[in-house]
Amino acid sequence: MVRAEDVESLTGHPVGGVCPFVVPENASVYLDRSLERYESVFPACGSDNSAIELTPEELFRYAKAKDWVDVCKHWEE
């Protein structure tokens, strides 16, 4: 995870508008596995008031994601 104050300089997008498929060449994109359960997802498109509807598979492809990862800690009772 990137600190909020570093987001724009590292991604080219402000916090709340980070577009996962238009990032600098050296940025690695990983997608949270929790997105796979939805038919559609709505990633930001470069500003805090823009989004696009994609399937999780389209998002993975367009973002040139490296992998699906589990970023949430699951607690067992």
N, C-alpha and C positions, 0 to 999 in steps of 0.2 A: 504494500500500500504506500502511496505517495503522500507526503505531508501537503496539506491544502495550499500552503504558501509556495510550494514547488510545482504544483500541477500545471499551470499555464506555461512555464518555461520548459517543462519536460515534454508536454503533449501538444502544445500549440493551441490549446482550448482552455477556457476558464472553468473553474469548478462549477459543476451543474450542467456543463455543456460538452464534456469530453466525449468526443466521437471516437468509438473504438476502431473505426475503419479508415480514418484519415489521421494517422499519427506519424511521427518521424520514423524513418527507415530503421533506426536502431532501437525502437521501442518494441518490447515483446508484449503481446496481448494474450492473456489467459482469460477464459470465461468461466464464471461460476456455474457449477453443475446444476444448481437449483433452477437455472433458466430453462433447462431441457424439458421441464414438465409443462411448459406453456406452449400453446399453439402459435402465439404471436408474442413478440417482445418489442419494446419501444425505446431503442437507444437514442441518446442525444445526437444531435447533428451539428455540433460546433458552437451552440449558444444555449443559454438556460431556458429558452422558449422555443426550441425546435426539437423534433423527434421524427423518426421514421418507423413504420411497422414492418417487421421482418419475422420470418420463422427463426427459431434458434439455429437451424442448420445454415440458413442464409447469413445470419450474423457471423457464425463461425467462419464461413467461407470469405465473406467480404472483409472481415477483420484480419484475415490471414492469421487467425489465432493459432497458437502453438499447441494448446490442449485445453480440455475441460478440467477444472480443479474444484475441490471442495474448500471454500474459504470460510465456511461456517463451522464453528465448533459444536458438535452434537453432544448433548448431555444425556446420559442414560440414567434412568431412575431405578 
